[in-house]
Each structure stands twice: as structure tokens, then as C-alpha cells.
Amino acid sequence: MLQTKRNVRDEKTIDFHLANSKNLLLIFTRNPELGKCKTRLAAKVGDEAALDIYKFLLNHTVEITEDLYVKKCVYYSEEIWQDDIWDNTIYDKKVQVGTDLGERMANAFTQGFAAGFERIIVIGSDMYDLDQSDLQESFTALENNDYVIGPAVDGGYYLLGMKKYKQELFSNKQWGKDTVLEATMTDLSDEKVAVLAEKNDIDHYEDIKDIRVFAPFLKHM
């Protein structure tokens, strides 16, 4: 049984089975600047609406990660912002390093394992379908599996976790294309992998147009 304890501060449940300094959550994020985030979404809804939607998603990601009882590190796309929504007392902060997403993730995982972490998971910062229980489930899955992956509807993945480093996962991928999940699963064909439920990634207008919570951002449409 997983032991839980009520957090008096905000009545959220924390899974103390995950209270292990050897667990690390990597959060990849873009600095929320006008015209520089959610560009495919912005092509339909405009830069200002896309930025507002992205900020909304960032706040959601804070809500589902801040009370997760693991070590957490935010990896910024451009530069570290000290006074933003990512509380400095909760999140470590670093800058992504690499020429493409694969190299940037590889460097982050390599740093994490070099620092002594045993189970590492990476997510983006724009998954509205993701919640804290999904992240708890993912770390728990790594107790009996070497890898965990969350397939996205668009053919990519929204979460990748491992307890042994595998360089192939970050090489020879067409990042942003619908072939990423298939290629990654091929790399993991001989490994012990836990596969999570498929979820919707938010990149295009079609991903949000029928979801009520996003309606206020689309009134100008």
C-alpha cells in the first residue's frame, strides 16, 4: 500500500511512498514570451491568445508538480527566470543545452544520473490532461520497469522516464513529427517498459477548440 499524508497547506494528497531523494522530475519549458511559444497554435489564435493559453498551462503544471514529493528541476529554453511561477524553494532551475530536443533531454538525463538520481522522468509544461496522480503512477512504475512512457495522441510522447540511461532514445528522431513515439518504442522493444494512458498534447487550435476551459481564451475567434 502507498502511504499518503494530507498536506494542511492546500488539502492536496502527497504520496510519501515517492519521498525519495533518488527520484527526479525534469520539467522542460519555454520562457513565456510573446511570439516565441506555441507558434503552431498562435498561427490560428494569434500571438497574445497563444501566450495566455501557454501561461495557463504553465500554472497547471505548477499545480500538479509542486506537491509531488520528488526532486524537481525546471529546464528553461532560453534563460533562467528567478522570480516567476516556479518557486525557487521548490524547483531547481537550469537552462536546456543542445542543438535539438533530443540532445537537450539527453543532457538533462545525463546530469541527473551523474548527480546520483536513480529514477528520472521528463515532461513538458503544457499538458492540460496530465495530473499529479499520473506522475505518481509513473515514478511507481519505475520500481518494476526500466522505462515508462506516456504516448501522445499526435504520435509523440508527453512523458519519458528511466532508471538506466539509453542514448538511442534521444538520437535519430524527427522531433515534433508523428513518428517519434513509434521510433522510441522500437528503441525500447527489448526493454522492460510501462506504457501509460494516451493523452492529448496541445499544439494546435484543434487540440483545444472543444475543451470548455479554453473557451475564455478563444472569444475573439
C-alpha positions in Angstrom: 0.0 0.0 0.0 1.1 3.5 -0.7 1.1 5.7 2.4 -0.3 9.1 2.0 -0.5 12.2 4.2 -2.7 15.2 3.9 -1.0 18.5 3.2 -2.6 21.0 5.5 -1.5 23.9 3.4 -3.8 23.3 0.5 -5.6 20.0 1.2 -3.7 18.1 -1.5 -2.7 14.5 -1.1 1.1 13.7 -1.2 2.3 10.2 -1.9 5.1 9.7 0.7 6.0 6.4 -1.0 7.7 8.7 -3.5 9.5 10.7 -0.9 12.9 9.6 -2.2 15.8 11.9 -2.9 16.7 9.5 -5.7 13.6 10.5 -7.8 14.0 13.4 -10.1 11.3 15.2 -12.2 12.6 17.2 -15.2 10.2 19.9 -16.5 11.1 21.3 -19.9 9.6 24.7 -20.5 9.8 27.6 -22.9 10.2 31.1 -21.5 6.7 32.6 -21.9 7.4 35.5 -24.3 5.1 36.9 -26.9 5.6 35.3 -30.3 8.0 32.7 -29.0 5.8 30.0 -27.6 3.0 27.8 -29.0 3.7 29.1 -32.5 1.6 26.5 -34.3 -1.3 27.4 -32.0 -0.6 31.1 -32.5 -0.9 30.7 -36.3 -4.7 30.2 -35.7 -5.5 32.1 -32.4 -2.9 34.9 -32.5 0.3 35.5 -30.5 -1.4 37.1 -27.5 -4.0 34.4 -27.1 -1.3 31.7 -27.5 0.8 33.3 -24.8 -2.2 33.5 -22.4 -3.0 29.8 -23.1 0.6 28.9 -22.5 0.7 30.8 -19.2 -2.5 29.0 -18.2 -0.8 25.6 -19.0 2.3 26.6 -17.1 0.2 27.3 -14.0 -1.5 24.0 -14.4 1.9 22.3 -14.5 2.9 24.1 -11.3 -0.3 22.9 -9.6 0.3 19.2 -10.5 4.0 19.2 -9.6 4.7 21.5 -6.7 3.4 19.0 -4.1 4.9 15.9 -5.7 7.4 14.6 -3.2 10.4 14.2 -5.5 13.2 16.4 -6.5 12.2 18.8 -9.3 14.2 20.8 -11.8 12.8 23.2 -14.4 14.8 23.5 -17.6 14.2 26.8 -19.4 14.5 27.1 -23.2 16.4 30.5 -23.2 17.4 31.8 -19.7 16.6 31.2 -16.1 13.9 33.5 -14.6 14.4 33.7 -10.8 11.1 35.5 -9.9 8.4 33.6 -11.8 5.8 31.0 -11.1 8.4 28.3 -10.4 9.1 28.8 -6.7 12.9 28.8 -6.1 12.3 26.9 -2.8 10.6 24.0 -4.7 12.2 23.9 -8.1 15.9 23.8 -9.1 16.4 25.9 -12.3 18.7 25.2 -15.3 18.9 26.1 -19.0 18.4 23.5 -21.7 21.7 22.7 -23.6 21.8 21.1 -27.0 21.0 21.6 -30.7 17.7 19.8 -30.7 15.2 18.4 -28.3 16.8 15.0 -28.2 20.2 16.4 -27.3 18.7 18.7 -24.7 16.8 15.9 -23.0 19.9 13.6 -23.2 22.0 16.3 -21.4 19.4 16.7 -18.7 19.1 13.0 -18.0 22.9 12.6 -18.1 23.2 15.4 -15.5 20.6 13.8 -13.3 22.2 10.4 -13.3 25.6 11.9 -12.7 24.1 13.7 -9.7 23.1 10.3 -8.2 19.4 10.1 -9.1 18.1 6.6 -9.8 14.7 7.3 -11.4 14.3 10.3 -13.7 11.2 11.4 -15.6 10.9 14.3 -18.1 7.7 16.1 -19.0 6.8 19.3 -20.9 5.0 22.2 -19.3 1.9 22.3 -21.5 -0.1 19.1 -20.8 -3.6 20.0 -19.5 -4.6 16.3 -19.4 -1.8 15.5 -17.0 -2.3 15.4 -13.3 -0.3 14.7 -10.1 -1.6 11.1 -9.9 -0.2 10.4 -13.3 3.2 11.5 -12.2 3.0 9.4 -9.0 2.0 6.4 -11.1 4.9 7.0 -13.4 7.5 7.0 -10.7 5.9 4.0 -9.1 6.0 2.2 -12.5 9.8 2.6 -12.5 10.1 0.4 -9.4 9.4 -2.7 -11.6 10.3 -1.3 -15.0 13.4 0.2 -16.5 11.4 2.7 -18.6 8.0 4.4 -18.6 6.4 6.3 -21.5 3.2 8.3 -22.0 2.0 8.2 -25.6 0.5 11.4 -27.0 -2.4 11.4 -29.4 -0.3 13.2 -32.1 2.3 10.4 -32.3 4.8 11.8 -29.9 5.0 11.3 -26.1 4.2 13.6 -23.2 6.3 11.8 -20.6 9.5 9.7 -20.6 11.1 8.1 -17.6 14.0 5.7 -17.0 16.2 4.2 -14.4 19.0 3.3 -16.8 20.3 5.7 -19.4 19.8 4.8 -23.1 21.3 7.1 -25.6 19.3 5.7 -28.6 16.1 7.3 -27.2 17.5 10.7 -28.0 19.1 10.1 -31.4 17.8 9.8 -34.9 14.3 11.2 -34.2 12.3 13.7 -36.2 11.3 15.8 -33.2 7.8 17.3 -33.5 6.7 14.7 -36.0 4.2 11.9 -35.6 6.9 9.3 -35.9 8.6 10.0 -32.6 6.6 7.5 -30.4 6.9 4.7 -32.9 10.7 5.2 -33.2 11.1 5.4 -29.5 9.1 2.2 -28.9 11.3 0.5 -31.4 14.3 1.5 -29.4 12.6 0.1 -26.3 11.5 -3.2 -27.9 13.9 -5.3 -25.9 13.4 -3.4 -22.6 11.0 -3.6 -19.7 8.6 -0.7 -20.3 5.5 0.6 -18.6 3.1 2.4 -21.1 0.7 4.9 -19.6 -2.6 6.0 -21.0 -2.7 8.0 -24.2 -3.2 11.8 -23.7 -3.8 14.8 -25.8 -0.9 17.2 -26.3 -1.7 20.8 -27.0 -0.1 22.2 -30.1 -2.9 23.2 -32.5 -6.2 25.0 -32.3 -8.0 21.7 -32.9 -6.5 20.4 -29.7 -8.4 22.9 -27.6 -11.4 24.2 -29.6 -13.8 21.8 -27.9 -12.4 22.0 -24.4 -14.5 24.3 -22.2 -11.7 25.5 -20.0 -10.0 27.1 -23.0 -13.2 28.9 -24.2 -12.3 32.3 -22.5 -9.1 32.4 -24.5 -10.9 32.0 -27.8 -13.6 34.6 -27.5 -12.0 36.7 -30.2 -12.2 33.8 -32.7 
